Amino acid sequence: MAGSMKAVKLRIKSVQSTMQITKAMQLVAASKLRKAKERADASKPYLETMLGTLTDIANSNTDFQSPFTKAAENDKWLYVVIAGDRGLAGGYNSNLFKFMEAETKGRDNVTVLPIGKKSVEYFKHRNVPLFTEEYAEVAKVTISDCFQVAKLVCDAYRSGEFGHIFLCYTNFVSMLSQVPTASSLLPLSDLRTEEKASDGKARDLILYEPDSETVFNAIVPEYLAGILYSSINVSYASELAARRTAMEAATDNAEEMIDTLSLYYNRARQASITQEITEIVAGAES
């Protein structure tokens, strides 16, 4: 009995130590989450401006041609996959990779540009060709890095190395919901849509120097860089929200386990004391 009580007591201390760690991680994630959401929200106006400019140039020219808007000439796919650098974030990373597996099912010519340590580890382990490992730590990726990635992607597309460029990341829906998603980066053929003015009037055309095609081709990498930066911010916010939720659940489970072990320990201790009293009384009577 004494040995069992000692083991339970050590177990309680161990769980308490774990609970302190999970509680601290929960608070840190919650603190960082607010800033991450602010960065994600702050990047949206830039993204909308770039998209509006590209759409304006493409729709303002009936004879407009650009390598970025042409249909794909080959069936090679490049996926930019944004994951986390660490675990202990619930299903954040695993859900993204499951989504990626479903997204690329049936496609043989897939190459990945991983952003985040978990992304690098996952695709390396599965022998998926990697475009570059230069951006292995998502926490260290800056807006400058996003421009470099965008240039690499655009150059690879224009040279015909890939016919499809996709982005895969986790979208922040709410504190309790983070959804993996994929979106096309290139080609930009979907920008060439007929745009109707809300007042029914014809839209004024804008003159671009030296010409609209040159401006368009120069803006595309800027636009993609904005998408990448915004997506990284959203992904990071999703990771923090998932980690906060996971650590909160872990802390609650630890508290429940401590209560159960404490109850067992107290009952065992009470039974031990009762047994000792009984033995003392029996010894006195004899």
Sequence and secondary structure as in RCSB ss.txt:
>XXXX:A:sequence
MAGSMKAVKLRIKSVQSTMQITKAMQLVAASKLRKAKERADASKPYLETMLGTLTDIANSNTDFQSPFTKAAEND
KWLYVVIAGDRGLAGGYNSNLFKFMEAETKGRDNVTVLPIGKKSVEYFKHRNVPLFTEEYAEVAKVTISDCFQVA
KLVCDAYRSGEFGHIFLCYTNFVSMLSQVPTASSLLPLSDLRTEEKASDGKARDLILYEPDSETVFNAIVPEYLA
GILYSSINVSYASELAARRTAMEAATDNAEEMIDTLSLYYNRARQASITQEITEIVAGAES
>XXXX:A:secstr
 HHHHHHHHHHHHHHHHHHHHHHHHHHHHHHHHHHHHHHHHHHHHHHHHHHHHHHHHHHT TT   TTTS  SS 
 EEEEEE  SS  STTHHHHHHHHHHHHTTT  SEEEEEESHHHHHHHHHTT  BS  TT  GGG  HHHHHHHH
HHHHHHHHTTS SEEEEEEEEEEETTEEEEEEEEEE  GGG      TTS        SS HHHHHHHHHHHHHH
HHHHHHHHHHHHHHHHHHHHHHHHHHHHHHHHHHHHHHHHHHHHHHHHHHHHHHHHHHHH 
